[in-house]
C-alpha cells in the first residue's frame, strides 16, 4: 500500500510514474505538459517555458487564459485535462 494510504486514480486523467507520484496532463498553447497533481498555472507555464527554451524570468510578463478565453491568475490551481493559453503582455 502507498505510504499516503489508498487513493483512486481515474485512468485517463492522471499518470502514475515509477515513484508513485500522481501527475496530470495539461495543454499549454496546444502542447501537452505532464505536471504534478496540485500544480498551479505558474508551474505549468514554467515547465512549458523550459521545454520551449523561453527565459523563466519572463513569467511575470505573461497573461494566462482558460479554454473559454477568461484571464486566470498564475496562482490558479489546475485540473486534469485543462487547457490554458498564454501570451506576453504588451
ZAFILO-547296 format. One line per field, with one value per residue: residue number from 1; x, z negated, y negated of N, C-alpha, C, O in turn; residue in one letter. Coordinates in Angstrom, 2 decimals, decimal comma. Layout:
% ZAFILO-547296
torfi <- c(NUM_...)
n.xx <- c(X_...)
n.zz <- c(Z_...)
n.yy <- c(Y_...)
ca.xx <- c(X_...)
ca.zz <- c(Z_...)
ca.yy <- c(Y_...)
c.xx <- c(X_...)
c.zz <- c(Z_...)
c.yy <- c(Y_...)
o.xx <- c(X_...)
o.zz <- c(Z_...)
o.yy <- c(Y_...)
vopa <- c(A_...)
//
This chain:
% ZAFILO-547296
torfi <- c(1_2_3_4_5_6_7_8_9_10_11_12_13_14_15_16_17_18_19_20_21_22_23_24_25_26_27_28_29_30_31_32_33_34_35_36_37_38_39_40_41_42_43_44_45_46_47_48_49_50_51_52_53_54_55_56_57_58_59_60_61_62_63_64_65_66_67_68_69_70_71_72_73_74_75_76_77_78_79_80_81_82_83_84_85_86_87_88_89_90)
n.xx <- c(0,84_0,45_2,33_0,84_-1,69_-4,75_-5,87_-7,92_-7,36_-8,32_-8,33_-7,66_-7,02_-4,97_-1,51_0,66_3,83_6,97_7,73_5,48_4,22_1,58_0,60_-0,63_-2,14_-1,86_-2,79_-0,84_-0,86_-1,63_0,18_1,05_1,63_3,00_2,39_2,70_0,10_-1,97_-0,68_-0,09_-1,11_1,18_3,21_2,78_3,25_5,95_7,12_6,44_7,82_10,44_10,61_10,31_12,50_12,26_12,98_12,78_12,50_10,69_8,19_6,59_5,65_3,51_0,24_-2,32_-4,82_-7,95_-9,66_-11,92_-11,26_-11,08_-9,26_-6,84_-5,32_-1,83_-1,53_-3,63_-5,27_-4,78_-6,66_-7,02_-6,55_-7,02_-7,01_-4,88_-3,85_-1,30_0,02_2,43_2,54_1,89)
n.zz <- c(0,00_0,69_-0,95_-1,67_-1,98_-0,65_2,60_5,29_8,74_11,61_14,81_17,37_16,83_15,03_14,51_13,23_12,12_11,91_9,32_7,87_7,85_8,43_11,50_13,83_17,00_18,91_21,24_22,75_24,63_26,79_26,57_24,97_21,50_18,85_15,51_11,92_9,63_8,19_9,09_10,13_12,42_12,93_12,42_14,54_16,72_16,32_16,71_19,38_20,49_20,01_21,65_24,15_24,33_23,30_21,55_18,10_16,45_17,61_16,72_15,19_17,02_18,39_19,57_18,73_19,93_19,69_21,24_22,24_22,77_20,66_18,49_16,26_13,06_12,18_9,92_9,90_9,39_11,18_13,12_14,11_17,59_18,34_20,39_21,19_22,29_23,17_23,40_24,03_22,15_23,48)
n.yy <- c(1,18_-2,25_-4,79_-7,01_-6,13_-4,71_-5,61_-6,76_-6,64_-8,10_-6,65_-7,95_-10,58_-11,01_-10,27_-7,79_-7,72_-5,87_-6,40_-6,52_-8,96_-11,16_-12,43_-14,88_-15,62_-18,52_-21,02_-23,42_-26,17_-24,50_-22,40_-19,42_-19,13_-17,40_-17,31_-17,66_-16,63_-19,09_-21,27_-24,68_-27,30_-28,80_-26,88_-25,08_-26,77_-27,44_-24,93_-24,56_-26,74_-25,90_-23,65_-24,86_-26,52_-29,15_-32,11_-31,85_-34,02_-35,65_-35,07_-36,79_-38,55_-37,56_-36,81_-34,67_-32,38_-30,63_-27,78_-28,99_-31,55_-33,31_-35,39_-34,11_-33,79_-33,43_-31,91_-30,21_-27,08_-23,98_-21,58_-18,13_-17,52_-20,14_-23,05_-25,64_-28,88_-31,22_-34,54_-37,06_-40,06_-43,30)
ca.xx <- c(0,00_1,17_2,54_-0,16_-2,98_-5,41_-6,48_-8,44_-6,75_-9,04_-7,35_-7,21_-6,70_-3,75_-0,45_1,42_5,17_7,57_7,91_4,12_3,75_0,48_0,82_-1,77_-1,85_-2,40_-2,37_-0,39_-0,73_-1,82_1,25_0,81_2,59_2,68_2,78_2,24_-1,23_-1,91_0,11_-0,75_-0,86_2,60_4,00_2,65_3,92_7,40_7,52_6,33_8,95_11,65_10,57_10,42_13,68_11,87_13,58_11,81_12,33_9,57_6,92_5,77_5,13_2,60_-1,19_-2,79_-6,26_-8,50_-10,13_-13,01_-10,72_-11,08_-7,94_-6,69_-4,11_-0,75_-1,65_-4,85_-5,00_-5,12_-7,37_-6,59_-7,04_-7,32_-6,29_-4,59_-3,02_-0,67_0,67_3,23_1,93_2,47)
ca.zz <- c(0,00_0,77_-2,28_-1,98_-2,05_0,60_3,37_6,59_9,82_12,87_15,76_18,46_16,41_14,24_14,76_12,04_12,57_11,14_7,93_7,34_7,77_9,36_12,43_14,68_18,31_19,15_22,53_22,70_26,03_27,64_26,35_23,71_20,41_17,76_14,30_10,69_9,14_7,29_9,72_10,48_13,78_12,99_12,52_15,92_17,63_16,16_17,38_20,81_20,83_20,00_22,86_25,34_24,17_23,02_20,29_17,00_15,84_18,29_16,17_14,69_18,14_19,10_19,26_18,98_20,21_19,71_22,55_22,67_23,03_19,46_17,88_14,99_12,34_12,17_8,75_10,03_9,44_12,43_13,07_15,21_18,95_18,54_21,47_20,94_23,28_22,62_24,31_23,29_22,06_24,42)
ca.yy <- c(0,00_-3,52_-5,34_-8,02_-5,48_-4,34_-6,68_-6,35_-7,39_-7,90_-6,12_-8,80_-11,94_-11,07_-9,30_-7,45_-7,34_-4,79_-6,81_-6,59_-10,34_-11,35_-13,52_-15,13_-16,19_-19,86_-21,57_-24,81_-26,61_-23,31_-21,42_-18,71_-19,21_-16,49_-18,05_-17,05_-16,98_-20,22_-22,33_-25,93_-27,79_-29,18_-25,66_-24,56_-27,70_-27,28_-23,69_-24,84_-27,62_-25,08_-22,81_-25,71_-27,38_-30,53_-32,57_-31,74_-35,34_-36,33_-34,58_-37,90_-39,35_-36,67_-36,76_-33,31_-32,30_-29,28_-27,35_-29,86_-32,87_-34,15_-35,53_-33,41_-34,16_-32,46_-31,05_-29,40_-25,63_-23,30_-20,31_-17,25_-17,79_-21,55_-23,71_-27,05_-29,54_-32,42_-35,49_-38,03_-41,40_-44,26)
c.xx <- c(0,88_1,25_1,52_-1,56_-3,55_-5,98_-6,91_-7,84_-7,55_-8,03_-6,83_-6,68_-5,38_-2,76_0,22_2,79_5,75_7,86_6,57_3,65_2,65_0,75_-0,45_-1,32_-2,58_-1,96_-2,04_-0,09_-0,68_-0,68_1,00_1,98_2,12_3,25_2,16_0,83_-1,09_-1,13_-0,75_-0,44_0,62_3,49_3,98_3,36_5,43_7,90_7,46_7,49_10,24_11,72_10,84_11,60_13,32_12,46_12,52_11,58_11,16_8,21_6,02_5,25_4,17_1,17_-1,67_-4,32_-6,71_-9,06_-11,30_-12,55_-10,74_-9,68_-7,92_-5,36_-3,07_-0,82_-2,92_-4,49_-5,44_-5,84_-6,88_-7,28_-7,45_-6,47_-6,10_-3,75_-2,37_-0,16_1,42_2,51_2,65_2,75)
c.zz <- c(0,00_-0,62_-2,67_-2,05_-0,67_1,29_4,71_7,66_11,09_13,98_16,79_18,00_15,67_14,72_13,43_12,51_11,64_9,69_7,21_7,10_8,81_10,20_13,25_15,98_18,45_20,54_22,33_24,13_26,98_27,57_25,00_22,75_19,33_16,50_13,09_10,29_8,11_7,86_10,01_11,94_13,93_13,14_13,95_16,92_17,53_16,82_18,89_21,28_20,94_21,27_24,12_25,31_24,06_21,67_19,19_16,30_16,46_17,73_15,69_15,79_19,00_18,63_19,65_19,10_20,15_21,09_23,08_22,92_21,85_18,88_16,53_14,36_12,36_10,98_8,78_10,10_10,78_12,15_14,22_16,52_19,19_19,67_21,11_22,09_22,59_23,75_23,45_23,31_23,00_23,76)
c.yy <- c(-1,24_-4,14_-6,41_-7,44_-5,20_-5,56_-6,15_-7,23_-7,11_-7,62_-7,11_-10,15_-12,07_-10,02_-9,01_-6,99_-6,28_-5,16_-6,95_-8,02_-10,53_-12,59_-13,70_-15,78_-17,51_-20,27_-23,04_-25,23_-25,41_-22,29_-20,74_-18,87_-18,25_-17,11_-17,38_-17,52_-18,09_-21,40_-23,55_-26,28_-28,15_-27,96_-25,11_-25,47_-27,57_-26,01_-23,87_-25,72_-26,81_-24,23_-23,63_-26,67_-28,86_-30,91_-32,57_-33,07_-36,10_-35,93_-35,71_-38,80_-38,53_-36,88_-35,37_-33,31_-30,84_-28,96_-28,19_-31,29_-33,82_-34,21_-34,83_-33,81_-33,05_-31,50_-30,20_-27,91_-25,05_-22,00_-19,45_-17,62_-19,23_-22,11_-25,17_-27,59_-30,74_-33,29_-36,47_-39,39_-42,36_-45,58)
o.xx <- c(1,94_0,30_1,34_-2,53_-2,88_-6,52_-6,34_-7,81_-7,48_-7,00_-5,64_-5,94_-4,76_-3,15_0,33_2,90_5,09_8,20_6,51_2,79_2,79_1,08_-1,25_-0,27_-3,77_-0,87_-2,85_0,83_0,18_-0,59_0,77_3,15_0,95_4,45_1,21_0,43_-0,21_-0,95_-1,97_0,38_1,23_4,45_5,01_4,00_6,12_8,97_8,34_8,07_11,04_12,79_11,52_11,71_13,98_12,45_11,49_10,56_10,69_7,18_4,80_4,48_4,04_0,92_-1,44_-5,01_-5,95_-8,95_-11,63_-13,37_-10,45_-8,99_-8,86_-4,40_-3,40_-0,25_-3,24_-3,54_-6,35_-5,69_-6,38_-8,45_-8,15_-5,33_-7,06_-3,04_-2,85_0,06_1,09_1,97_3,84_3,25)
o.zz <- c(-0,63_-1,39_-3,85_-2,18_0,34_0,64_5,22_7,51_11,63_14,07_17,08_18,75_15,69_15,28_12,58_13,23_10,70_8,90_6,09_6,26_9,95_9,68_13,37_16,04_18,16_20,99_21,82_24,76_27,85_28,42_24,00_23,12_18,95_16,42_13,21_10,59_7,26_7,18_10,13_12,59_14,95_13,92_14,50_17,85_18,56_17,43_19,61_22,33_21,86_21,88_25,03_26,17_24,65_20,74_19,32_15,62_15,89_18,22_15,77_15,53_20,20_17,44_20,78_18,47_20,52_22,01_24,26_23,26_22,01_18,79_15,74_15,07_12,54_11,02_7,80_10,77_11,43_11,09_15,22_16,53_20,16_19,87_20,75_22,76_21,55_24,88_22,28_24,33_23,26_24,41)
o.yy <- c(-1,26_-4,02_-6,69_-8,18_-5,41_-6,46_-5,19_-8,45_-6,00_-8,28_-7,10_-10,79_-13,13_-9,00_-9,90_-5,99_-5,85_-4,28_-7,44_-8,27_-10,09_-13,65_-12,78_-16,42_-17,61_-19,90_-23,81_-24,70_-25,31_-21,41_-21,42_-18,76_-18,27_-17,39_-16,61_-18,64_-18,04_-22,41_-23,46_-25,63_-27,84_-28,00_-24,72_-24,99_-27,60_-25,99_-23,39_-25,48_-27,01_-24,11_-23,17_-27,54_-29,72_-30,10_-33,23_-33,24_-37,09_-36,41_-35,60_-39,72_-38,78_-37,09_-34,94_-34,11_-29,94_-29,78_-28,09_-32,15_-35,00_-33,19_-34,95_-34,13_-31,88_-30,41_-29,53_-27,53_-25,56_-21,39_-19,97_-17,99_-19,52_-21,68_-25,85_-26,84_-31,20_-32,84_-36,68_-39,82_-42,24_-46,51)
vopa <- c(X_X_X_X_X_X_X_X_X_X_X_X_X_X_X_X_X_X_X_X_X_X_X_X_X_X_X_X_X_X_X_X_X_X_X_X_X_X_X_X_X_X_X_X_X_X_X_X_X_X_X_X_X_X_X_X_X_X_X_X_X_X_X_X_X_X_X_X_X_X_X_X_X_X_X_X_X_X_X_X_X_X_X_X_X_X_X_X_X_X)
//
